Each structure stands twice: as structure tokens, then as C-alpha cells.
Amino acid sequence: MAISLYDLIVPNYLQTLGGMEAFLAKGLAHFQENKIDPGEVIETRLHADMLPLKFQIHSVVHHSLGAIRGVQAGTFKPPAPVPALDYAGFQKTVTEARESLQKIKPEEVNPLEGKDVVFEIGDRKLPFTAEGFLQSFSLPNFFFHTTTAYDILRQKGVPLGKRDFLGRMRLKT
């Protein structure tokens, strides 16, 4: 049985965005219980040369919903500057991305297979096919930024485990 572009990409975004919603909520509860300012947490970095939690969350949205929109348009660029949001505002962006992706139908994604997509970064233009871009660039970035956000929350003491990261798995019914 062949697997479609939609099936390779969108369910992964949905599962992981759902997991991220849950672990961000668990983080907020932990911060409130321990009188930790979530406003400070969104500025936390794993290492001095890494970008903070707010960038990680912003990038997760950019490399999921933004990636699909970029493929549809034929052009993808680095994310816009990180908006000035509080912790709850960043949570909302994740929920909105998941909800928007839930509305996208396979018949909107599958015809994109083979379509040219250009990643523009400054003066550089990197040519991809839609499936090459999604599978080899955007999806790995999506998982990298999700993992980094998860790790920042773990560093801040949020009691998370692998199941929190995984989200709702697609079990055989």
C-alpha cells in the first residue's frame, strides 16, 4: 500500500503539536504551583548560544503549519521575528496551528508532491521538491524545536516524561 504525502507529514505535526500543548500546560501548572514566573521561563535557553523557549515554540509553529503554507506557495523563508507574547500567548499559537492543520485535507496536500519549493534565506535559494522539503528540512526542524522546548521545561523542573513528548499515538483500533 502506498503512503501519501499527507499521511507522511500532517499526522506527525498533529500528534506532536498535541503533545506540545499538553506539556506546555503541564509546565504552566508546575510554574504556578511553584511560584515561578512563566514570563521568565519563555526567555530560558538550554545554552547561551541557543535561542530561548519563545523562539523554539515559534519555530515549531513555523515548521508545521508554516511549512504546509510555504509548500502551497512554493516558497519558504525563516520565521518572522518572534512576537511579544506571554507564555499563554505562545500556548495559543500552538493550539491555533494544530487546529488549522486539522482543517487541511489530504486532497490539499497530496497534489503538492513533486512541486518545486524554494527555501530562501538571505540571498541563498535552496531548491526542493515539496516532499524533499517537508521530509528532509521542515520535519527535522519541527522535531528539533519541539525537543528543545521540552528540554527547556525539563531543565526548569517540570515533571515530564517521554509520553508527554509523544502525545497521542496513532494506535491500531
GITA-V943056 format. One record per residue. N is the residue number from 1. RES is the residue in one small letter. PSI is psi in whole degrees, -180 to 180 (999 if undefined). OMEGA is omega in degrees with one decimal (* if undefined). Layout:
BEGIN
<<N:RES:PSI:OMEGA> <N:RES:PSI:OMEGA>>
END
This chain:
BEGIN
<<1:m:131:178.1> <2:a:150:177.0> <3:i:139:-174.5> <4:s:164:176.5> <5:l:-44:177.6> <6:y:-51:-176.8> <7:d:-30:178.4> <8:l:-30:-169.4> <9:i:-60:-168.7> <10:v:-45:177.7> <11:p:-32:175.3> <12:n:-44:176.6> <13:y:-48:-176.4> <14:l:-45:-179.5> <15:q:-47:-174.9> <16:t:-37:174.8> <17:l:-39:176.0> <18:g:-42:175.6> <19:g:-41:-179.7> <20:m:-41:176.0> <21:e:-46:-177.9> <22:a:-43:-177.8> <23:f:-27:172.9> <24:l:-39:177.7> <25:a:-42:177.2> <26:k:-38:177.0> <27:g:-46:-179.3> <28:l:-44:178.2> <29:a:-44:178.6> <30:h:-45:-178.5> <31:f:-42:179.4> <32:q:-43:179.6> <33:e:-32:-175.5> <34:n:13:177.9> <35:k:46:176.4> <36:i:131:-179.0> <37:d:114:178.4> <38:p:-24:177.2> <39:g:-33:176.0> <40:e:-35:-177.4> <41:v:-37:-178.5> <42:i:-14:176.4> <43:e:-1:-176.3> <44:t:140:176.9> <45:r:150:173.8> <46:l:-33:-178.1> <47:h:154:-176.1> <48:a:-33:-177.4> <49:d:11:176.4> <50:m:154:-179.8> <51:l:156:-172.5> <52:p:173:-179.2> <53:l:-43:-178.0> <54:k:-36:176.8> <55:f:-40:-179.2> <56:q:-46:-179.9> <57:i:-45:179.0> <58:h:-39:-179.1> <59:s:-32:175.9> <60:v:-44:178.0> <61:v:-42:-178.4> <62:h:-37:-177.4> <63:h:11:173.7> <64:s:-86:178.3> <65:l:-43:179.2> <66:g:-34:178.6> <67:a:-44:178.4> <68:i:-44:178.2> <69:r:-38:177.8> <70:g:-43:178.2> <71:v:-42:178.4> <72:q:-38:-179.1> <73:a:-21:-178.1> <74:g:1:-179.1> <75:t:138:176.6> <76:f:137:179.5> <77:k:164:174.8> <78:p:159:-177.1> <79:p:152:172.4> <80:a:165:177.1> <81:p:147:-179.0> <82:v:128:-179.8> <83:p:156:178.6> <84:a:84:-179.6> <85:l:158:171.9> <86:d:-179:-177.4> <87:y:-47:-180.0> <88:a:-35:177.6> <89:g:-40:177.1> <90:f:-38:175.0> <91:q:-42:-178.9> <92:k:-37:179.8> <93:t:-35:178.0> <94:v:-45:178.8> <95:t:-44:179.7> <96:e:-38:177.7> <97:a:-45:179.6> <98:r:-45:-179.8> <99:e:-39:178.0> <100:s:-42:179.1> <101:l:-32:177.5> <102:q:-26:-178.7> <103:k:-15:-179.1> <104:i:131:-176.2> <105:k:154:177.5> <106:p:-36:-178.9> <107:e:-9:173.7> <108:e:-25:-175.7> <109:v:-45:-174.0> <110:n:-38:178.0> <111:p:-10:-179.9> <112:l:-14:-179.4> <113:e:130:-179.6> <114:g:-10:-179.8> <115:k:142:175.6> <116:d:135:175.9> <117:v:132:179.3> <118:v:126:172.3> <119:f:116:-178.9> <120:e:119:177.1> <121:i:106:-173.3> <122:g:-129:178.7> <123:d:-10:-177.9> <124:r:143:176.1> <125:k:117:-178.5> <126:l:117:-176.8> <127:p:138:177.9> <128:f:166:158.7> <129:t:163:-179.6> <130:a:-48:-177.4> <131:e:-35:176.8> <132:g:-43:178.4> <133:f:-51:-176.8> <134:l:-44:-175.0> <135:q:-35:-173.1> <136:s:-12:-179.5> <137:f:-59:-172.1> <138:s:-47:-179.7> <139:l:-45:175.6> <140:p:-40:176.7> <141:n:-41:178.5> <142:f:-49:-179.4> <143:f:-36:178.2> <144:f:-49:-176.6> <145:h:-34:175.3> <146:t:-46:179.4> <147:t:-42:-179.6> <148:t:-42:176.7> <149:a:-46:177.4> <150:y:-47:-177.9> <151:d:-36:177.0> <152:i:-43:178.8> <153:l:-39:176.4> <154:r:-42:179.3> <155:q:-32:-179.6> <156:k:7:173.9> <157:g:4:179.6> <158:v:128:-177.4> <159:p:83:-178.8> <160:l:152:174.0> <161:g:179:-177.6> <162:k:-37:179.9> <163:r:-31:176.4> <164:d:-39:179.6> <165:f:-44:-173.7> <166:l:-31:-175.9> <167:g:-159:-177.4> <168:r:112:-178.9> <169:m:156:-178.0> <170:r:78:-177.3> <171:l:153:175.4> <172:k:133:-179.9> <173:t:999:*>>
END
